[in-house]
Amino acid sequence: MSDPFNPTRRVEVQHPEMIAFLERAVLGYGRSVEAAAYILAYIKERHPVNATLKREIDRLLQT
């Protein structure tokens, strides 16, 4: 049986171009707000974001 935690399956191995994103987007529970703000900014740079959804996320980020 193979190792279920085989390092070749890790996203950063399969997609090294995502390392910079992952370093700022996967910060752990204690930094979820910071990570969510970064993820939203990342998405906004690449795709249109529904205004209502963005407004609600921004509101939640302020609480």
C-alpha positions as CSV (number, residue, x, y, z in Angstrom):
1,M,0.0,0.0,0.0
2,S,1.3,3.5,-0.9
3,D,1.8,6.3,1.6
4,P,-1.5,8.4,1.6
5,F,0.7,11.5,2.5
6,N,2.9,11.1,-0.5
7,P,4.6,14.5,-0.9
8,T,4.2,14.4,-4.7
9,R,0.5,14.9,-4.2
10,R,1.0,18.2,-2.4
11,V,-0.5,21.2,-4.3
12,E,2.8,23.1,-4.2
13,V,4.6,20.2,-5.9
14,Q,2.0,19.9,-8.6
15,H,1.5,23.7,-9.0
16,P,4.7,25.5,-8.0
17,E,3.3,28.7,-9.5
18,M,0.7,28.8,-6.6
19,I,3.3,28.9,-3.8
20,A,3.2,32.7,-3.4
21,F,-0.6,32.5,-3.2
22,L,-0.6,29.7,-0.7
23,E,1.8,31.4,1.6
24,R,-0.6,34.3,2.0
25,A,-3.9,32.4,1.7
26,V,-3.4,29.4,4.0
27,L,-2.5,31.0,7.3
28,G,-4.4,28.9,9.8
29,Y,-7.4,29.6,12.0
30,G,-5.7,32.5,13.9
31,R,-5.3,34.5,10.7
32,S,-8.4,33.6,8.8
33,V,-9.5,37.3,8.3
34,E,-6.1,38.2,6.9
35,A,-6.2,35.2,4.6
36,A,-9.8,35.9,3.5
37,A,-8.9,39.5,2.6
38,Y,-6.0,38.3,0.5
39,I,-8.1,35.6,-1.2
40,L,-10.7,38.2,-2.1
41,A,-8.1,40.6,-3.5
42,Y,-6.5,37.7,-5.5
43,I,-9.9,36.8,-7.0
44,K,-10.8,40.4,-7.8
45,E,-7.5,40.8,-9.8
46,R,-8.5,37.8,-12.0
47,H,-12.3,37.7,-12.2
48,P,-15.3,39.9,-11.8
49,V,-16.8,39.6,-8.3
50,N,-20.5,40.0,-7.6
51,A,-20.9,43.3,-5.9
52,T,-23.3,42.1,-3.3
53,L,-21.0,39.2,-2.4
54,K,-18.0,41.4,-2.2
55,R,-19.8,43.9,0.0
56,E,-20.9,41.2,2.4
57,I,-17.3,39.7,2.5
58,D,-15.9,43.2,3.2
59,R,-18.5,43.7,5.9
60,L,-17.5,40.4,7.6
61,L,-13.9,41.3,7.3
62,Q,-14.5,44.4,9.3
63,T,-16.2,42.6,12.2
